Amino acid sequence: MIVCGDGALAERLAAELHSVYRETVTVAVPSSRAGDGAPSGSAGRAATALLGRLQAVMGRSSRASGDEGTQEPRVLEASEPDETTLIEAGVRGAAALALVYDDDETNIHAALAARRLNPRLRLVIRLYNRKLGQHLEELLDQAAAVAAPGLDPTALDTSTTVLSDADTAAPALAATAVAGTSKVVQADGLLLRAVERTPPGRGQVADPGLCTLALLSATTNDPAGDEGSDDSGQGQGPLLLPDDRMVATATGRGTIALEAVSHAGPALPPGRLAGRGLPFGSLLSPRLRWSLAGLATCVLGLAVANWLTVPRTHPLHAGYLTLLDLFAIDDPALGEPTSRQILQLLAGLAGLLLLPVLFAAVLEALGTFRSAAALRRPPRGLSGHVVLLGLGKIGTRVLARLRELGIPVVCVEEDPEARGIPLARRLRVPTVIGDVTDEGVLEAAKIHRAHALLALTSSDTTNLEAALYARSVKPDLRVALRLYDDAFATAVYRTLRAAHPHALTRSRSVSTLAAPAFAGAMMGRQILGAIPVERRVLLFAALDVAGHPQLEGRTITESFRAGAWRVIALDSAAPDERQPDLAAAPADDGTEHPAGLVWDLHPGYVLRPQDRVVLAATRQGLAELLGRRPRTREHTPET
């Protein structure tokens, strides 16, 4: 296995393949030496830090496993993933290559070069652009078919996989801001919602929903507990995929249950112009509207008075005369009754008052139209919203997910040209431009009335500083932090929980959430998604039953292995009509789609070789299903 990357995801992915799947791994990272084509300055320091962390993680995982049967990971320094680098990494004899550079263009160039060197190579590519990813999959699969005409079509379907760490992690990050800490995975146009349930009272039984996916840590009420960290001890940390006996005996422990399956299609807009129309309701300020209403009432009164005082005058003619007087285009009422003259003077006075009001209305309307394409400011009285810090790749995807769920959001971003600014402008999401560490920025985002804070910038210290300040303003605020280092995240988590025991605190690592999905794709299986269980990950994968003796010929009950895997759905479509990518919603093109997934499975149903199932699995369980004995660690209760 080869991993090429320049960030935390490459480090996590390499450690995942080596320590969980027992694969021989070669890692290509940017060179730490300044020179031709090599990074220098801050980039060089970042490369040096990445290389140091990678070597430390590899050494730690090797020592922890205590297994001499797997070759030590090889770290290769290269300025860029060109053909020379790929050949040196052994791409011609490799089974899979992961390209997880932060730059999409670098990954695309490397993927094209790798496909030329090895048409049978399984490619896993990190791309942020979804449409480009779909086209790239088709292009690379076609290139593989042309270069190797005898390639098995089944193998071709899984020869190229395009994933986004932002898409993989966004549902879990967005879910932390929702009451009940729902966790969402999309499959076959449906949303699988897993809900965190509080421990049942004495004599009560927790609602298992469709099935119980995990038991939460036993130390939830202990401020010094280790739940949520990689160092949780046996019996303290979370238990993934427990059986009924474990659930029944786990008194006082919260659970995560697969609660519901609902359609994932977006709600239809109420009208053709919904979400596109100009903000007509905010064209004029309330004070200006009251001024116009008063003048209109005055003109109406003058028209009625004209009709009553001038004999044999039609109401419409009286109104017409009033408007002529108002705009000073009528003849003077010389020789006419005194009442008519007084009304004409009053109409002229009303016309003088109308001019500045109309001028102000025009200016205000122009200002409103000009600001329609600008960022909105948080409105007065806003409360119960989510404050989202950072509109980079991750923040943009989380913002889109929150808006899909109908959750009010206020964004804070330092860079006015950030990736997510156009999305915030298009969705009319209130956005504050400024450094979150500066005084007054979080106050402008109405943090004192917010429901939750999602700190998703790329800087651990910025996220921590924002969280600490937000907690000082509102002690019971729900907080989710994006942090890289697990030990640092555990210390922050325990400290914040001890200081604010009644507030919800969560720490999440995007690379930790995404690495299992990338590793599973490198093994040749389709990963639908992943949900975090404290600081561990539970995978949802689509798997063909054929060739897996742990599933083939067994009933749903017999195929379940506690702590490893559990079949939760069956693809009822015929093998030649199945949707290639279950993680994508069916296209709304008017055509009839296959029957889809069946979730309410009978425990006695016998799995056949032609079946395809959706299962929830731990990382070690998935490794075992793929025919590799997983490495185990004494402090990991997943096994």
Disulfide bonds with the S-S distance in Angstrom:
none
